[in-house]
Amino acid sequence: MTDRTIGYIVGSISSTSINRRLAKALERLAPAGTTLVEIPIADLPFYSQDHDADFPQVARDFKQAIADVDGVIIVTPEYSRSIPGVLKNALDWAARPYGQGAFDGKPTALIGTSGSAIGTATAQQHLKAIMSHLNAPTMGQPEGYVQSQPGVFTDSGEVTNDETAEFLVGYLTAFNALVDRYAKTPAAV
Ligand SMILES: Cc1cc2nc3c(=O)[nH]c(=O)nc-3n(C[C@H](O)[C@H](O)[C@H](O)COP(=O)(O)O)c2cc1C
C-alpha cells in the first residue's frame, strides 16, 4: 500500500467555518495509508514584494509545509463570487519569490461548501485560474461543489448524510490517483 501525506488549506479563518468542518470530514474519511494534515494560513501577514528579499519565518514555514506533502487540497468558501482574501494572500506568499513557487508541480484539488446550490463553484473557477498560473496540476473531476445543509458536517468532522460521505470518499480516492500520477518517485505497491 502507498502512504501519502496530503496537506489541506482552509480558505476561511472563521471560528464557525463550515469549510473547516468539511476539511475535518475529509480528514476522517481519508483512505487507509493517506494522512491529511492542515497547512495553516491564519498567521501569515499581508504579502508585499518588500518581503521577497527576506521572507518571514511564518511564510518560509508555510512554503515548506507545501513542499513536505504529496498533494494539497484547498477547502474554501466563496466570498462575493470569488475566493476569500485570506486565501488569495496565502497563495501570493506561496507564489513568491519569483521562480520559487511552492505549488509548481504540486498536485492540487479544490473543494468547498456553502449553503448555495452551486456550492462555491464560482469561487473555484477563479481558484482554478490561479492554480493553473502557479503550475499546479489540478484535479478536474470530480468537482468539489458541496451544498451544505445545516448539521451535515459536525465540528469533529462526522458526516451525517451517507450520500455526502460517499461522495467525499470518492473525491479523496480520485485525488490519490492524481497524486500518484505526479509522484516524483514511482509509488511502491
Ligand atoms: C463576505 C462574504 C461574502 C460571501 N459571498 C458568498 C458568495 O459569493 N457565494 C456563496 O455561496 N456564499 C457567500 N457567502 C456566504 C458563505 O458561503 C457563508 O458565510 C459560509 O459560512 C462561509 O464559509 P465558512 O463558514 O467556511 O467561513 C459570503 C459570506 C461572506 C462573509
Ligand as a Chemical Component Dictionary entry (heavy atoms), coordinates in Angstrom:
data_LIG
# 
_chem_comp.id                   LIG 
_chem_comp.type                 NON-POLYMER 
_chem_comp.pdbx_formal_charge   0 
_chem_comp.three_letter_code    LIG 
# 
loop_
_chem_comp_atom.comp_id 
_chem_comp_atom.atom_id 
_chem_comp_atom.alt_atom_id 
_chem_comp_atom.type_symbol 
_chem_comp_atom.charge 
_chem_comp_atom.model_Cartn_x 
_chem_comp_atom.model_Cartn_y 
_chem_comp_atom.model_Cartn_z 
_chem_comp_atom.pdbx_ordinal 
LIG C1  C1  C 0 -18.010 38.487 2.711  1  
LIG C2  C2  C 0 -18.881 37.298 2.378  2  
LIG C3  C3  C 0 -19.213 37.028 1.062  3  
LIG C4  C4  C 0 -19.974 35.890 0.733  4  
LIG N1  N1  N 0 -20.231 35.602 -0.576 5  
LIG C5  C5  C 0 -20.804 34.427 -0.907 6  
LIG C6  C6  C 0 -20.895 34.023 -2.265 7  
LIG O1  O1  O 0 -20.494 34.714 -3.177 8  
LIG N2  N2  N 0 -21.444 32.801 -2.530 9  
LIG C7  C7  C 0 -21.890 31.970 -1.529 10 
LIG O2  O2  O 0 -22.355 30.865 -1.819 11 
LIG N3  N3  N 0 -21.836 32.343 -0.236 12 
LIG C8  C8  C 0 -21.286 33.535 0.097  13 
LIG N4  N4  N 0 -21.170 33.914 1.412  14 
LIG C9  C9  C 0 -21.776 33.052 2.441  15 
LIG C10 C10 C 0 -20.788 31.961 2.834  16 
LIG O3  O3  O 0 -20.985 30.847 1.980  17 
LIG C11 C11 C 0 -21.021 31.540 4.286  18 
LIG O4  O4  O 0 -20.812 32.658 5.132  19 
LIG C12 C12 C 0 -20.119 30.412 4.704  20 
LIG O5  O5  O 0 -20.454 30.009 6.013  21 
LIG C13 C13 C 0 -18.639 30.831 4.642  22 
LIG O6  O6  O 0 -17.815 29.717 4.822  23 
LIG P1  P1  P 0 -17.091 29.413 6.222  24 
LIG O7  O7  O 0 -18.232 29.127 7.208  25 
LIG O8  O8  O 0 -16.281 28.212 5.950  26 
LIG O9  O9  O 0 -16.309 30.612 6.625  27 
LIG C14 C14 C 0 -20.443 35.046 1.757  28 
LIG C15 C15 C 0 -20.117 35.336 3.095  29 
LIG C16 C16 C 0 -19.361 36.429 3.395  30 
LIG C17 C17 C 0 -18.999 36.695 4.860  31 
# 
loop_
_chem_comp_bond.comp_id 
_chem_comp_bond.atom_id_1 
_chem_comp_bond.atom_id_2 
_chem_comp_bond.value_order 
_chem_comp_bond.pdbx_ordinal 
LIG C1  C2  SING 1  
LIG C2  C3  SING 2  
LIG C2  C16 DOUB 3  
LIG C3  C4  DOUB 4  
LIG C4  N1  SING 5  
LIG C4  C14 SING 6  
LIG N1  C5  DOUB 7  
LIG C5  C6  SING 8  
LIG C5  C8  SING 9  
LIG C6  O1  DOUB 10 
LIG C6  N2  SING 11 
LIG N2  C7  SING 12 
LIG C7  O2  DOUB 13 
LIG C7  N3  SING 14 
LIG N3  C8  DOUB 15 
LIG C8  N4  SING 16 
LIG N4  C9  SING 17 
LIG N4  C14 SING 18 
LIG C9  C10 SING 19 
LIG C10 O3  SING 20 
LIG C10 C11 SING 21 
LIG C11 O4  SING 22 
LIG C11 C12 SING 23 
LIG C12 O5  SING 24 
LIG C12 C13 SING 25 
LIG C13 O6  SING 26 
LIG O6  P1  SING 27 
LIG P1  O7  DOUB 28 
LIG P1  O8  SING 29 
LIG P1  O9  SING 30 
LIG C14 C15 DOUB 31 
LIG C15 C16 SING 32 
LIG C16 C17 SING 33 
# 
